[in-house]
Amino acid sequence: MNQEQLAKVAEGQGFIAALDQSGGSTPKALKLYGIEESAYNGDAEMFDLVHAMRNRIVASPAFDGKRVLGAILFEQTMDRQFEGKEAPAYLWEVKKVVPFLKVDKGLEAEANGVQLMKPITGLDDLLKRAVAKGIFGTKMRSVVNEANQAGIDAVLDQQFEYGVQIFNAGAMPILEPEVSIKAPEKTKIEEMLKAGFLKRLDALPEGVSVMLKLTLPNVDGAFQELVDHPRVVRVVALSGGYERDDANARLSRNPGVIASFSRALTEGLTAQHSDDGFNKALDGSIEGIYRASIT
């Protein structure tokens, strides 16, 4: 594991950009960017367009390692290039941004109030390829909709099992059990998740550490014990559907937690922007999220 990258992720001031929209979320991301579904035919054209969007973001002068600590990539993006250079190498060597990879294969149908991840087939081979390309860490997402103990235990057990496998393969795992912001018992779910995390963190094998990606909590400072836990490298937050200003305000009330926003990062950016307009809009977005992440 690259120690310079580890130090940056663990101690740096800034946030992690989530640029990992997959097949299911890409049409919505493109529509928000000003590209309607009628503008492309099939997945190949769709992925070319979203890659062009991501390339425009990471190549912008606004996007650099002074405020952006890391960036999470979709597998296809890892295998493509930014500005003529392999994507992970471009992020680190040119921008000093630490590259992460989304490794989950999507979600199972809901059971016990949660959606587990589908089995991550071929994970060992993917990790070997990713580490060889310079990927520092991974991210994988489950969803919790209800305060159901059996469901929450199943989500955490699955996340930690894969997390240890990923760490042992030489990558830093980000565990992400997203709580729906529409969940009626969101506060209770967050209390149950924290208790489950603390129990499993204490039981991790010697030397293993993880990162956590969590929905911004209803109670300010609710995750402080996780931020302070010796096995947690960093706690990052997803915007989860909150508008950027709201997400930033919530984040700023949770010291020690930094952003890992996707939709909130790209909010307001459009394909129709001039390069100057695009760079100014992205700079404003990055600055706001950066400020909220360092409070």
N, C-alpha and C positions, 0 to 999 in steps of 0.2 A: 504494500500500500504506500503510495507516494506521501512522504511525511510533510512536504511543503503544502500539498493539497489538503492533507488532514488538518494541519495547523490553521490554514485559511478558513476551512469550513467550521472548525471548532471555535476559533477565536476572532475571526474577521468581523468587521462591521459592514453590514450589507444584507442582501437577501438572495434567495435562490429563485431563478426564473423557471417556470414550468412551461416548456415548449413541447409537450409530449401528447398533444391531442392525437388519438388513434382513429381508426376507421369510423367508429360510432359517433365521435364528437367533432370530427372534422367539418362536416357540412355546416353545422351551427357556427363553428369558429370562422369559416369562410364567409358566411352570411353576415356576421357581425363586422367582418373586414370589408364588406361591400361587394362580395362576389356571390351572386345568386346561383342556385343549383342548375339553372338553365344555361349557365355559362360554361359548363363542362360536361363531358360524357364519360361515365365510368370512373372506376377507382384510380386508374393510372393518371388521368388528367387531374382529378381531384388532389391526389397526393403531390403532383408536380406544382400545383397552385399553392398548396399550404406550405410546401418546402420553400417556394419563392418568398412567401410571407415571412417564414422563419429566417431565411437568409437575409432579408431586408432588415429584420430586427437585429440580428447578431452583428451584421456588418455596419450598423449605424454607429457613428461616433458616440452616441449617447450610451451605448451598451459596452461597458468595460468592467474590468475587475476591481475598480475602485469602489463601485457601489453594488455590483452584481457578483456575488461570491461563487455561484454555481448555476448550471442550467441543466434541466432534465430533458432528455431527448427521447423520442419515439424510435423504435428499432430501425425503421427505414431511414430515419434521419442520421443515425449513427453510421449507416452504410453509404451515405451520400457525402457531398462536399459543400463547404461554405467558401465562397470566393476562391474556388479551385484547389482547396486544401481539405483533406479528410476532416469531417465535422468535429470529432473530439479533439484532434490536434489543433485545429483552428481556434477552438474555444480556449484551450490552455496556452498554446504557444504564442498566439497573436493577441488574445484578449485577456489572458490570465484569469479565465473563468473556468471553474472546476466542472468537468462533464459527468453527468449522471445518466442512467438509462432506465426507462420504464420497462419492467420485465413481466408484468402480469399479462394474462391472456383474456382479461375481461371477467365478468361476474356471473356467478350461478344465479338461478331463480331464488327469490326470497324464501327463507325458511327460518322459523324462530325469530322473526323480526330483523334478520340480517341477510346480507348477500355475501357469501363467501367468494373467494377467488376461484375461478376454474383452475384445474390442475395446470401447473406451469411446466408443460412438457418440454423436454430438451434444455432444461435450465442450466445444467452443468456445461453443455457445449456452448450455450449463449454466453455464459459468464466467462468462459475461456476466451472466446472471440472478443468479448467486450473489454476485458482486462488487457488483452494484447493490443487493442486499438487505443488504449489510454483512458478508458472509462474508470472513474474513481469509485462510483457507488451506484446503487440501484434504487428504484422506487416501485412499490406494489400497493394496490388500493383494494380495500374491502369497503362495505357500506353497512352502517348500523342505523336502523330506523326505529327500533323499539327498545325499551328497557327490559330486555329479556336476558336473564343470566346465562342460560344455556347457549343462546345465540352469540352473546358477547364473548363467552369463554371459547367458543368454536372459532370466532374471528381471531382472537388473540393467539390461541394455540397455533393456528395456521400461519399467522404472520411471523411468530417467533420461530417456528420450525424452519420456514424458508429463510428467515433472517440469519439463523446460525449457519445454514448451508451456504448462503451468499458470503457471509463474513469469512468462512473457512476457504472460500474460493478466491479470496483476496480483494473483495469489494466491500464497501460500506453500505449496509442495507438501511433504507428509509422505510419504516413500517407505517402504513397509512390506513387506519380504520376510520374512514370519514363518517361523521355523524350528520345526517340530514338536518339542515337548518329549519326544516319544517316539522321535525319530529316533535310531537306533543310533549314528550317527557325528556327533552334535550338535556336539561340540567341534571336530571337523575342519571341518564345514560353517561354523561361525562364523569360523574362521580364513580359509577361502576367501572368505566374504562380505566380511570386513574388507579383505582384499587387493583384491578387486574394487571395493569402495567407494572405497578410497583412489585407485586408478587412475582411476576415472571422476570423482571429485571434482576431482582435479588437472586434468582435461581439460574441466571445465565452461566454457562461454562466460564472458567477462569480466562481472562484476557479478551473475551468477546464484548464488543460494544455496538450500539445501534444509534440511529437517528429516528426521530418520530415526526410524522406529519399529521397534524390534528386540525379539526375544525375549530375556528375561533370560539372560545367558550362563552357561555352565558354569564358566568361569574368571573369577574376580572381576577387574574392571578391564580385561577383554579389549577393550573398545571405547574406551579412553582416547584413542587416536589419532584416532578419529572425533569424540569430544567436543571435542578441541582443534583440529580442522581448521577453517581460516578460512572455508571455504564451508558449514560446518554451523552453522545457527542454534541447534539444540538436538537432543539425542538423547533420545528418550522410549522407554519400555519397555512392552510389553504383558504382561499376567499369563499369557496363554497356556495356561491350565488349571491353573496352580499355585493352591493355596488362598491366601487373602489374607495370612495370617500368614507363610506361606512366601515368597510373592511380595515382601512388604515386607522380609523379612529379606535376600533375595537383592538387592533393589534397594538397600538401605542399604549393601551391600558394593561398590557401583559408583558412586563419587563422580562428580558431574557429570551423571549420568543421572537423569531424573525419570520418574514413572509416567504412563502413559496407559492406565489399567485400565478394563475394562468389567464383566465378570462379578465380578471381585474387589471392585469398587466397590459393586455392588448386593448382594453376598453378605449374607444375613441380613435383607434388607428384604422385607416381605410386604404384600400388599394388606390383610391382616387387622389390621395394626398400627393402633392409635389414632394420631392426628396427633402426639401427644406422644412415643409410643413410636417412631414412624417417625423423627421428627426427632432423637431421641437416638441411635438406631441409625445413622442416616446421619452424624451428627456424629462418632461413634466411628470409623466407616469412613474418613471424610475425614481426620480427625486422624491416624490411623495411616498412611495413604498419604502425607499431607503430611510427616510426620516422616521417613519412609523416603526421601522425595524430596529433602530438604534436607540429608541427611547426606553 
